[in-house]
Amino acid sequence: MKVLLVGSEVSPIIKLGGLGDVMGSLPKELVKLKIDVDVIVPYFPVADISRVKIIKQIELQVPYGGATHTVDVFKTKLPGSSVDVFLLRNTKYFNLGGLNAFLNTVSETDMFVFFNRAVTEFIKAKFNTYDIIHANDWHTGLLNHLLETEIGSTRPATLFTIHNLAYQGIGGLELVKDLGFYPGEHPIIDNDVLDGTLNMMQQGLSSSDYINTVSPSYAKEILYKDIGGEMTDILLAREGRLVGILNGLDYSQFPRDFNTSNWKEHKSISKKSIQKQLLLDNSDKPIFSFISRLDPNQKGLDILLDVIPRLITKGAQVIILGKGDPHWENTFQSLLDNDKLKGNISINIKFDTSLALDIYKASDFFIIPSRYEPCGLTQMISMWYGTIPIAHAVGGLKDSIVDNKNGFTFNIYSSTSLFSVISNALELYKNKPVYEEMVLSAMQTDFSWTKSAEKYYELYKEVINLRQKSIHLAEVNLDYSNK
Ligand code: ADP
């Protein structure tokens, strides 16, 4: 089986967010299942090629916006694997990309429509030898249409993975013209642009052979308006071709110098060290931490803010590490003005992966109050470091945390529910044997990519099979109409 994984980033070469982690981890596991997998991404200037050998392979001539653009195709290997990574370079379109994972602007949409056009030319240059194109998020939403236009009925099967439905890639009508599509060619596009805009996520969802998302629970939740929003109707119509596969965690990215037998001593040393580093009082109080993009629509910032003073009054310390929405950066920062919290709160407004690791290792509890969470990595990382997650039971959080076993969950999105479960956690912390059992259970929960890759393999087989059947049916119909 030959697979092409398409997306906007691939870790560790280009890492902007969680999508990059999936694009970098999944292919390495697929190779172990004897799948021939290639990865293709734009060659943004932020690409870190210091640890890889890179060679220019071919040049593509890509028609777009009434002109022909040269795209240089560079080839390298995904570090630590035999996976080929193709990087597409074009100074006009890709030089401003890769600065922010969630820019989601109109000009970014233009960049990725061009990317879809270039990937299609790449697939043609590879003689259409892929069995399946695994497209990821809105950045790849037009691939299915382009393949149909360019290759017709012999196009490969397509799987479209939703990593976060809230980011959709919305652009102007002119993008359809730039692609060279004409009205009537793709009715799904005609229908979408009636409001004057093109929605890349909507196109990926409605045109691809199959859709999946990054946890089984999120796959169900997006069928309801409060999480699925305007995409709900399309998703409901395609429910029979929508599944969820929980992401794994690439443990090689998270070194741990302790194990289930010596975690107590190590955590206690890490705790003292982080208290010193972040100017917290030196005490045995439990540390509750929160590390996240500060996205008020997703990450549950309002209910978190509400519980912090009460949590500290009840005898805990709190560490926040986050960056994002400026209003929320200021709001968290201003907690430092409250004298009652002094010595027991640390606010760090920045993106700092090394500090994040220190916090995961030193904390006792990790709060994830997200309103919705497609999969989430922080619960998996915190469990690995023996830090008990306290999370809203949604999406991937619900699928990875077993309440009262390896963490705590709450069902109703409110600060009251969050605080109630935090109170349980504080009680548990006093009951050392039970608390220690939960830490061990969290540390032993296995989120390695192996299981997820096996599920993707099964899904690829099913999607390819469905594609073969639909080609066969189309031929039968053709024969019938010829009689
Ligand atoms: P999302 O992809 O929605 O941002 P995830 O939970 O899937 O959320 O992944 C978040 C990742 O980013 C985790 O590895 C987390 O540790 C990291 N992260 C988030 N905010 C920060 C920050 N301010 N500094 C360092 N790492 C962060």
Residues whose N, C-alpha, C, O or C-beta is under 5 A from the ligand:
A	BS01	ADP	G17 G18 I291 S292 R293 L321 G322 K323 K350 F351 D352 T353 A356 G376 L377 T378
